[in-house]
Amino acid sequence: MTLFPRNPQEPVMKVLVAEDDVVSRCIIEDLLQDWGYEVRVAGDGATAWSMLQQEDAPEMAILDWMMPGMDGVDICRRLRIHGTKPVYLILLTAKGGRENIVSGMEAGADDYITKPFDPEELRVRLQAGRRIVGLQSELSSRVRELQEALAHIKTLQGILPICSYCRRIRDDRSYWSRLESYVTSHADVQFSHSICPECFDKHVTAMIESID
């Protein structure tokens, strides 16, 4: 079997393996560790569900369909309704046929592999899931950046109380600040001071003439 080592620059991805059969669970765990994944294991559905609710829950999960207490389809369905973060879900089961595949995918599974599985097929399906998880993470980061940018823009919208004499601005805490200080603290802006032609004639030229 050909192994593809993980790029050392990529973060280690966590994968949950929920399988009640000890032999199958150990085989999958060994394969995933060889492929560079951080593996967490569960021997029943209730334990798997609990692990997927944790703050540092795995980004991907391989779920056996038939497990005691709570099966893989139940976990998929619950995660899509009550999950706090996206998880890429692969159902692993001996149940083949179109109807079972449709049922599993409708319950919320992202992919479906039948037993006995081919290791290379599992590997490439995990790679596809890894790409999707990466795209979701990148999209979430972009959304956060846009939200932060909009927040900065909103702070500069509306009516600003400005002193008619010294041109200072009153902020939302009733502190009076210089115009450039207020704008710098509320937006990604830096000021460079210069002299306009009108002020140059009024101040600099007049000062030079007085010296002469």
Secondary structure, 3 states (H helix, E strand, C coil): CCCCCCCCCCCCCEEEEECCCHHHHHHHHHHHHHCCCEEEEECCHHHHHHHHCCCCCCCEEEEECCCCCCCHHHHHHHHHHHCCCCCEEEEEECCCCHHHHHHHHHCCCCEEEECCCCHHHHHHHHHHHHHHHHHHHHHHHHHHHHHHHHHHHHCCCCCCCECCCCCCEECCCCCEECHHHHHHHHCCCCCCCCCCHHHHHHHHHHHHHHHC
